[in-house]
Amino acid sequence: MKNYQKFLLSILSGGLLAIAFPPSLLFPLAFFAFIPLLWIFEQENWNKRKYIWVYCTFFVYHSGMNWWIGSWQPHADQFLMISSIILAFVHPLFFFVPFFLYFFVKRRFGSVTALWLLPFFWTFNEWTRTLSDLAYPWLAIGYTQAYNKLWIQFIDITGIWGASFLIVLFNIILMIILLKSGKHSPVIPAHAEIHSGENSVILAHTGIHSDKNFVIPTHAGIPFLVNTVNAGNNNIKNPISIYFNRQTYHLIISLLLIIIIPLLYSYYPRSKYQAPDGKLVHFAVIQPNINPWDKWERSINEQINLQMRLEDSLIQAIAPFKPDFGLWSETSLHYIGRSFNVDHNLSFIQQWVNSNKVPLISGFADFKLTYNKDSLSLTAKPFDPSGAVWYDAFNSSILIPIDSSAQAKYQIYHKMRLTPFSEQLPFKEVLSFARKWMEWGVGISSWAIGKEQFCLKAPVRGDTVSIGTIICIESIFPSFCAGFVRSGAQVLTVITNDAWYDNTPGPEQHYQIACMRAIENRRYIVRCGNSGISGVISPLGETLSQATAQKKIAYLGSARTMDGQTFFVRFGDWLPHFSLILTILVLIYGKVKRRTV
């Protein structure tokens, strides 16, 4: 195979993965996307250039479905654009790990064994993308099936990792069928006539180059397609010939089971969660559609008043009915001053909440001051020019309850999973010298990391309701979101600001990822975005209601409280953990076994 053919096949694999990802509806392509890349590896012996084809594939995959990270809008920050370009070239390197392991096993144990183990290598590698300061599991290929809601219901057992595992496994089985059919297909001489016998199929030569008959016992297999090729005096296999034996039939049945079993399983959650019990909780979801590029420069009081007016208009429209909570997007209450952000003197908002009798859950910039310079964190910044006071800023969610007391107590959750570079400098313990060079020029850069995951709790018509408030990119971490449910969350909310990426696939991808969290945890999710996508997602991952994106709007979103824990919530990332253990055992065994190829 020539290099340009390998190049085209690797691009084809990456392209198929990219166009299978939301918002595309071509999700079935993911089940075939690895075939061109794997075909390259099966057509040649080991050489280092194989990593070129891996890189090409996943460069195309990343660039094709994550190109929007640079925003590319007229007001987009140059740092965001530059970082997106760097990410496009660096991120494909993280996909080398499963293929390094695949190549290692192929040399030690052979091609078929390496193929069977690749789904495990892939699954554990995807999971590692949730670890460290560089965590970014957005490209897990299980998300390609986000619109395939009927098939993907089983991720309440496996997490999204199970979907990725089965997609790769489907590709692998299909690849093995192609390899075995090529390996075991009979070499049929040119110019042959086919005669059926009682126990065999006899191909008698009619040409002048042979005087022997070619006999295929029928119990060995069935020649599904016989297609001879005349190449002068050479008898060759036709590369499209497929020879079916019992093992091939078993593999085909396995392919069907990968599709059918999840579809059959889906009837169980659909019967259970289609009309669940639980208290109905109503949210006034506020989507202010504020330009994110000048949000931090405009008057914060003006922005707060806009959201108050939107919520007031909804409350008046549905009177005498009242929502149970107002829900505002990420950092809706950003920096005003020391009294507001440090001392939590929210009196003007508290008075408004008390007058409406509707508690508020909102994004909030929480500041913690430090006066001892010797105990500063790595994210601390000077609070005043004197340098005597330092602060850490936390991207937070706050619950402002109905409270007539002079000093209300506020529940404030600090965001724990931050976006690399734009919200924090990765590995700041080592790269602290580079912080000033890499801080984003918009809003508050270098946020501090929250230390404790907990739910916000508030009374709702006689009962206490626990709400897990997921903030923005936290929603792409499966086990982390399940942590809210393990902490008692009965309803989940996602507050975000995806307006940086308006008119790109980004907001829709982020929304569909939240749909996967709803399935994994079997919880309603109420999602509020600055410019969208705001909506209510059922425990089946289906959209129950949705606001028009990029519009100033307030709408009523209703969700039911739910209790109980799914298998995935209880046991977390058990599948990638098992895959990791298996990988370690294979590596150990492979080190003591001589090469087979």
ABEGO torsion letter per residue (X at the ends): XBAAAAAAAAAAAAAAAAAABOABAAAAAAAAAAAAAAAAAAABBBBAAAAAAAAAAAAAAAAAAAAAAAGGBAABBAAAAAAAAAAAAAAAAAAAAAAAAAAAAAAAAEAAAAAAAAAAAAAAAAAAAABEAABBAAABAAAAAAABAAAAAAAAAAEAAAAAAAAAAAAAAAAAAAAAAAAABBBBBBGBBBBBBAABBBBBBABAABABBBBBBAAAEBBABBBBBBBEABBBBBAABBBBBAAAAAAAAAAAAAAAAAAAAAAAAAAAAABBBEBBBBBBBBBAGBBAAAAAABBAAAAAAAAAAAAAAAAAAAOABBBABBBBBBGABBBAEAAAAAAGBAAAAAAAAAAAGBBBBBBBBBBBBBABAAABBAABBBABAAGABBBBBBBBBBBBBBBABABBBBBBBBBABBBBGAABBBGAAAAAAAAAAABBABEBBGBBBBABBBBBBBBBGGBBBBBBBBBEAAAABAAAAAAAAAAGBABBBBBBBAAAABGBAAAAAAAAAAAAAAAAAGBBBBBBBAAOBBBBBBAAGBBABBBBBGBBBBBBBBBBBBBEBBAAAAAEBAAAAAAAAAAAAAAAAAAABBBAX
